[in-house]
Structure formats: structure tokens, C-alpha cells
Amino acid sequence: MAGRVSVPAALTRLFSRTDRTRGEQYARTGRVRLESVTPEAIEATVRGTVPYSVRIWGTPDSGGTDPHVLFSCTCPQYLQTGRCK
């Protein structure tokens, strides 16, 4: 899937400036391949030391108006810290 995906400001606050910068560099250099983009989730493969699988999805809060963003990634940084680039 080609093209640029805009990351909402709400998501950028969840990552450090360093991680955002590295992630943006990965995207600019073609190391991110979007596998699936739906209103419910984004799935991608990121080419790092080895290919990593990334998934971002949301769930509504108890009132149903404020979504909670959830992440999963198979990279070592995510496995250690719960965050990745």
C-alpha cells in the first residue's frame, strides 16, 4: 500500500521525540510497509534488523466516546518497554 499516512496528534503524544524521529526516518526510507489500514486498525511490517510486525488499534472507553489506542510490535524495544518507533 503506497502513500503517506497522517498520524493524529493524539498518537504522537504517546511516543518520545526520539522514537517519533526514528520512526519517521524508517517511513521516509521505505522501511515501513502498510499491510492493512481499516477504520479499526493499522497493520504494518517494519524492516529493522529483521522484519517486525506492528499493529495499532483502538477501543472505545466505557462511555464510548474517547478511544484508547493499543499497540503491539515484535521488535525488541517494544518487548522491553511497551513502546517502539
URBEL-V693221 format. One record per backbone hydrogen bond with DSSP energy under -1.0 kcal/mol. CO is the residue of the C=O (numbers start at 1). NH is the residue of the N-H. Records with the same first field share a line. If there is no record, write none. Layout:
CO: NH / NH
This chain:
8: 11 / 12
9: 13
11: 14
12: 15
16: 20
17: 21
18: 22
19: 23
20: 24
21: 25
22: 26
23: 27
24: 28
25: 29
26: 31
27: 30
31: 47
33: 45
36: 43
40: 58
41: 38
42: 56
43: 35 / 36
44: 54
45: 33
46: 48 / 52
50: 48
52: 46
53: 74
54: 44
55: 72
56: 42
57: 70
59: 68
61: 64
68: 59
70: 57
72: 55
75: 79
76: 80
77: 81
78: 82
